[in-house]
Amino acid sequence: MGRPTVPATPDSRQARALVDALRLHLAPAPTPVEPGLIDAAVLVPLLDRAGQPALLFLRRAASLPDHAGQVAFPGGLREAGDASLAATALREAAEEVAVDPA
């Protein structure tokens, strides 16, 4: 199932140009593992809301033992099955806010 078609407006074209520029400059690259550091990643979801760019945040539950109630991007710790930190960010976003990793 593809993305819904939205009529192009000057604002949506501007948002699309921003997304294209970000994709170009943030192209996936191998992520080296550094000894002693904990591997984790976040996704910074950039949305097109009625032709205007917007970011998606979440508020962590007040009952969590770490970072309770904080506003954050979806993300978390790298798991053994994650091929890269990009895969970690996409998996976590799918779990936390139902972002399709495709």
SULGI-V231045 format. One record per residue. RES is the residue in three letters. SS is DSSP state (A for helix, B for strand, O for the rest). PHI is phi in whole degrees, 0 to 359 (* if undefined). PSI is psi in radians with two decimals (NA if undefined). Layout:
# SULGI-V231045
((RES,SS,PHI,PSI) (RES,SS,PHI,PSI))
This chain:
# SULGI-V231045
((MET,O,*,2.19) (GLY,O,272,3.12) (ARG,O,289,2.56) (PRO,O,296,2.55) (THR,O,278,2.23) (VAL,O,242,2.30) (PRO,O,303,2.41) (ALA,O,285,2.28) (THR,O,238,2.90) (PRO,A,306,-0.71) (ASP,A,292,-0.71) (SER,A,290,-0.57) (ARG,A,294,-0.66) (GLN,A,294,-0.75) (ALA,A,297,-0.76) (ARG,A,298,-0.70) (ALA,A,297,-0.67) (LEU,A,296,-0.78) (VAL,A,299,-0.78) (ASP,A,298,-0.73) (ALA,A,295,-0.72) (LEU,A,296,-0.74) (ARG,A,300,-0.71) (LEU,A,297,-0.77) (HIS,A,275,-0.27) (LEU,O,247,0.53) (ALA,O,304,2.47) (PRO,O,302,2.40) (ALA,O,225,2.70) (PRO,O,304,2.42) (THR,O,255,1.92) (PRO,O,289,2.50) (VAL,O,268,2.16) (GLU,O,259,2.23) (PRO,O,302,2.42) (GLY,O,86,-0.17) (LEU,O,258,2.62) (ILE,O,268,2.19) (ASP,O,280,2.16) (ALA,B,210,2.80) (ALA,B,209,2.68) (VAL,B,235,2.75) (LEU,O,253,2.37) (VAL,O,253,1.51) (PRO,O,289,2.09) (LEU,B,258,2.08) (LEU,B,251,2.73) (ASP,B,254,1.83) (ARG,B,251,1.78) (ALA,O,55,0.72) (GLY,O,84,0.01) (GLN,B,247,2.32) (PRO,B,292,2.48) (ALA,B,214,2.67) (LEU,B,257,2.58) (LEU,O,257,2.12) (PHE,O,244,2.92) (LEU,B,226,2.76) (ARG,B,250,2.15) (ARG,O,291,2.52) (ALA,O,300,2.49) (ALA,O,295,-0.37) (SER,O,274,-0.09) (LEU,O,288,2.56) (PRO,O,287,-0.45) (ASP,O,238,2.37) (HIS,O,59,0.58) (ALA,O,302,2.33) (GLY,O,74,-0.01) (GLN,O,283,2.63) (VAL,B,274,2.35) (ALA,B,209,2.92) (PHE,O,273,2.69) (PRO,O,295,2.42) (GLY,B,168,-3.13) (GLY,B,172,-2.83) (LEU,B,284,2.54) (ARG,O,290,2.35) (GLU,O,256,2.82) (ALA,O,304,-0.58) (GLY,O,277,-0.09) (ASP,O,283,2.16) (ALA,O,289,-0.43) (SER,O,200,3.03) (LEU,A,291,-0.51) (ALA,A,297,-0.72) (ALA,A,296,-0.65) (THR,A,299,-0.86) (ALA,A,299,-0.74) (LEU,A,293,-0.71) (ARG,A,297,-0.82) (GLU,A,297,-0.71) (ALA,A,296,-0.65) (ALA,A,295,-0.71) (GLU,A,290,-0.72) (GLU,A,273,-0.69) (VAL,A,227,0.30) (ALA,O,57,0.62) (VAL,O,282,2.24) (ASP,O,291,2.09) (PRO,O,291,-0.17) (ALA,O,284,NA))
